[in-house]
Amino acid sequence: MAKAIKQIKRIEISEEEKRKQDLQEIEDSLLKNKDALLDTLDLLKHMHDRGVIPLLSGLFAEGDKVLQILIKKADSKETANTLKNLLLMVGVLGTINVKQLEPILLKLNAGIARVSESKNDDDTIGYFDIVRSLKDPEINRSIALFFEFLKGMGSETGHLERTTQLPEHQAHHATADHHF
């Protein structure tokens, strides 16, 4: 019958052997991530060439002074108003229906492209030229879209508006807004 193992001897790895294993592991990782490392080094080189690395180094070296300046600047009425306005704008951007906006933006881009391609020969346009151009289907469509836009701009949107005013000031402005 076999004897029970009562003592386990651990194989001790020498410091030199451990170092070789660690270097092999690092080398394998470097080879595995070669492209990412080369891209990162290229990015760091560009940042260094543009002066970003020395700038960041200076900011970290003077961290306490920079932080103190930032805190003083952040603790101003202008900064508070800027943050309120930014939050309000982000909120409004969240309400924009991008699917509805996309065709308008495409038409706007087409109009900009048309203007950039046109010759700037300073021709004057007369009343009859304007009336004649109304028969052009593209111009007619543009004018119709513009009038629809103006109708939308003129529609009542008070119930949709958000405010950053204190509640006690909102009641005052709500009654004042209806006296157009």
C-alpha positions as CSV (number, residue, x, y, z in Angstrom):
1,M,0.0,0.0,0.0
2,A,1.1,3.6,-0.7
3,K,2.3,5.9,2.0
4,A,0.3,9.1,2.7
5,I,2.1,12.3,1.9
6,K,2.7,14.2,5.1
7,Q,5.0,16.9,3.9
8,I,4.8,19.0,0.8
9,K,8.0,20.7,-0.5
10,R,7.4,23.8,-2.4
11,I,9.7,24.5,-5.3
12,E,11.5,27.7,-4.6
13,I,12.1,29.9,-7.7
14,S,15.3,31.9,-7.6
15,E,15.2,35.6,-7.8
16,E,16.8,35.5,-11.3
17,E,14.3,32.9,-12.5
18,K,11.4,35.1,-11.2
19,R,12.9,38.1,-13.0
20,K,13.1,36.1,-16.3
21,Q,9.5,35.0,-15.9
22,D,8.4,38.6,-15.3
23,L,10.4,40.0,-18.2
24,Q,8.9,37.3,-20.5
25,E,5.4,38.2,-19.3
26,I,6.0,41.9,-20.0
27,E,7.5,41.0,-23.4
28,D,4.5,38.9,-24.3
29,S,2.1,41.7,-23.2
30,L,4.1,44.3,-25.3
31,L,3.9,42.1,-28.4
32,K,0.2,41.4,-27.8
33,N,-0.6,45.1,-27.6
34,K,2.0,46.4,-30.1
35,D,-0.4,48.4,-32.2
36,A,-2.1,50.1,-29.3
37,L,1.3,50.9,-27.7
38,L,2.7,52.4,-30.9
39,D,-0.5,54.5,-31.4
40,T,-0.2,55.7,-27.8
41,L,3.5,56.6,-28.2
42,D,2.7,58.4,-31.5
43,L,-0.1,60.4,-29.6
44,L,2.3,61.3,-26.8
45,K,4.9,62.5,-29.3
46,H,2.3,64.7,-31.0
47,M,1.2,66.0,-27.6
48,H,4.9,66.7,-26.7
49,D,5.5,68.5,-30.0
50,R,2.5,70.7,-29.5
51,G,3.5,71.6,-26.0
52,V,0.7,69.8,-24.2
53,I,3.0,67.5,-22.1
54,P,5.0,70.4,-20.7
55,L,1.8,72.3,-20.0
56,L,0.3,69.4,-18.1
57,S,3.5,68.9,-16.3
58,G,3.5,72.5,-15.2
59,L,-0.1,72.3,-14.1
60,F,0.6,69.2,-12.0
61,A,3.8,70.9,-10.5
62,E,1.7,73.9,-9.5
63,G,-1.4,71.9,-8.7
64,D,-2.3,73.7,-5.5
65,K,-2.0,77.2,-7.1
66,V,-4.0,76.1,-10.2
67,L,-6.7,74.5,-8.0
68,Q,-7.0,77.6,-5.9
69,I,-7.4,79.8,-9.0
70,L,-10.0,77.4,-10.4
71,I,-12.0,77.4,-7.1
72,K,-11.9,81.2,-6.9
73,K,-13.1,81.4,-10.6
74,A,-15.8,78.8,-10.0
75,D,-17.1,80.7,-7.0
76,S,-18.4,83.7,-9.0
77,K,-21.9,84.8,-10.0
78,E,-20.9,84.7,-13.7
79,T,-19.8,81.0,-13.4
80,A,-23.1,80.1,-11.6
81,N,-25.1,81.8,-14.4
82,T,-23.0,80.1,-17.1
83,L,-23.7,76.7,-15.5
84,K,-27.4,77.5,-15.2
85,N,-27.5,78.5,-18.9
86,L,-25.5,75.5,-19.9
87,L,-27.9,73.2,-18.1
88,L,-30.9,74.9,-19.6
89,M,-29.4,74.6,-23.1
90,V,-28.7,70.9,-22.6
91,G,-32.2,70.4,-21.4
92,V,-33.6,72.2,-24.5
93,L,-31.3,70.1,-26.7
94,G,-32.8,67.0,-25.2
95,T,-36.3,68.1,-26.3
96,I,-35.3,68.6,-30.0
97,N,-36.7,65.9,-32.2
98,V,-33.6,65.0,-34.3
99,K,-35.7,63.0,-36.8
100,Q,-37.6,66.1,-37.6
101,L,-34.5,68.3,-37.6
102,E,-32.5,66.1,-40.0
103,P,-34.4,67.0,-43.3
104,I,-34.1,70.7,-42.4
105,L,-30.4,70.4,-41.8
106,L,-29.9,68.6,-45.1
107,K,-31.8,71.4,-46.9
108,L,-29.8,74.0,-45.0
109,N,-26.6,72.2,-46.2
110,A,-27.8,72.1,-49.7
111,G,-28.6,75.8,-49.6
112,I,-25.1,76.6,-48.2
113,A,-23.5,74.5,-50.9
114,R,-25.5,76.3,-53.6
115,V,-24.4,79.7,-52.2
116,S,-20.8,78.6,-52.1
117,E,-20.9,77.4,-55.7
118,S,-22.6,80.6,-57.0
119,K,-20.7,83.4,-58.6
120,N,-20.6,86.6,-56.5
121,D,-21.0,89.0,-59.4
122,D,-22.9,91.6,-57.4
123,D,-25.9,91.5,-59.8
124,T,-28.8,93.4,-58.4
125,I,-32.2,91.8,-58.3
126,G,-35.3,93.7,-59.0
127,Y,-39.0,93.4,-58.1
128,F,-39.9,91.6,-61.3
129,D,-36.9,89.2,-60.8
130,I,-38.3,88.3,-57.4
131,V,-41.9,87.8,-58.7
132,R,-40.5,85.7,-61.6
133,S,-38.5,83.6,-59.2
134,L,-41.6,82.7,-57.2
135,K,-42.5,80.4,-60.2
136,D,-39.3,78.4,-59.5
137,P,-40.5,75.2,-57.6
138,E,-37.3,75.2,-55.4
139,I,-37.8,78.8,-54.4
140,N,-41.5,78.3,-53.8
141,R,-40.8,75.2,-51.6
142,S,-38.2,77.2,-49.6
143,I,-40.6,80.1,-49.1
144,A,-43.4,77.7,-48.0
145,L,-41.0,76.0,-45.5
146,F,-39.9,79.4,-44.2
147,F,-43.5,80.4,-43.6
148,E,-44.2,77.1,-41.8
149,F,-41.1,77.8,-39.7
150,L,-42.4,81.3,-38.9
151,K,-45.8,79.8,-37.9
152,G,-44.1,77.4,-35.5
153,M,-42.0,80.2,-34.1
154,G,-45.2,82.2,-33.4
155,S,-47.1,79.4,-31.8
156,E,-47.7,79.5,-28.0
157,T,-45.0,77.5,-26.2
158,G,-45.3,79.0,-22.7
159,H,-46.5,75.6,-21.3
160,L,-43.3,74.0,-22.6
161,E,-40.9,76.5,-21.2
162,R,-38.6,75.7,-18.3
163,T,-37.2,78.2,-16.0
164,T,-34.2,78.6,-13.7
165,Q,-35.8,81.3,-11.6
166,L,-36.7,80.9,-8.0
167,P,-40.3,79.8,-7.4
168,E,-41.2,83.2,-5.8
169,H,-40.0,85.0,-9.0
170,Q,-41.8,82.6,-11.4
171,A,-45.3,83.7,-10.3
172,H,-44.4,87.4,-11.0
173,H,-43.0,86.6,-14.4
174,A,-45.8,84.3,-15.4
175,T,-48.4,87.1,-15.0
176,A,-46.2,89.6,-16.6
177,D,-45.6,87.4,-19.7
178,H,-49.3,87.3,-20.6
179,H,-49.5,91.1,-21.2
180,F,-48.3,91.2,-24.8
